[in-house]
């Protein structure tokens, strides 16, 4: 292991079996052999993001004998939404989650996490694939907030949204397609705010699961705000309403 990185098939297998939190796993495209089959058997049923990459990429990462496999150990232990929601309800809270749907910039992630922690958000949810993860850079940008703010990683956003709705959460999607000014949104009770990628926004199928679409008015020539700035505006509007309703 070197600076949060594990290389070599046997070392990665042992790390997984020991319960280490693997952030992502890079595997050579054509990896074969008995040991590789043991690795894939170990990975079966585990929610570890895997990327198939050319050998050249692995060689750029490390010059040591990686055997076609490099794993990055997570800076934090990810939590499960299904475990966190009952815990918060038992404490008598109205949970407030922020779901980042397709956000890939670690600096935006860190900035959002810092704002969320300051505003008393209960957790950030990120997808398992095509998303930021909790890296050292993200933690630094968050001013350490990611060490205290729970982060949940989900393999299926749609399933997570269905679970939250079944638990009584309102789902608010931040989108320029929104027909409601963000200050007019209904944020009482358990709430999950979805922020999409700056270039693509929230995917259509996830937007369809929202209870309301809210937008931030844009008066200038630039079409949209930076996602971390937009998240800050919305998070504090939600906090404002929750404080007014004595929900925080």
Secondary structure as GFF3:
##gff-version 3
##sequence-region A 1 248
A	DSSP	beta_strand	5	7	.	.	.	ID=ss1
A	DSSP	alpha_helix	9	17	.	.	.	ID=ss2
A	DSSP	beta_strand	22	28	.	.	.	ID=ss3
A	DSSP	alpha_helix	34	43	.	.	.	ID=ss4
A	DSSP	beta_strand	50	53	.	.	.	ID=ss5
A	DSSP	alpha_helix	55	61	.	.	.	ID=ss6
A	DSSP	beta_strand	69	73	.	.	.	ID=ss7
A	DSSP	alpha_helix	81	90	.	.	.	ID=ss8
A	DSSP	beta_strand	96	101	.	.	.	ID=ss9
A	DSSP	alpha_helix	106	118	.	.	.	ID=ss10
A	DSSP	beta_strand	123	127	.	.	.	ID=ss11
A	DSSP	alpha_helix	136	141	.	.	.	ID=ss12
A	DSSP	three_ten_helix	145	147	.	.	.	ID=ss13
A	DSSP	beta_strand	151	154	.	.	.	ID=ss14
A	DSSP	alpha_helix	157	166	.	.	.	ID=ss15
A	DSSP	beta_strand	170	174	.	.	.	ID=ss16
A	DSSP	beta_strand	180	181	.	.	.	ID=ss17
A	DSSP	three_ten_helix	182	184	.	.	.	ID=ss18
A	DSSP	beta_strand	191	196	.	.	.	ID=ss19
A	DSSP	alpha_helix	204	207	.	.	.	ID=ss20
A	DSSP	beta_strand	212	215	.	.	.	ID=ss21
A	DSSP	alpha_helix	227	244	.	.	.	ID=ss22
###
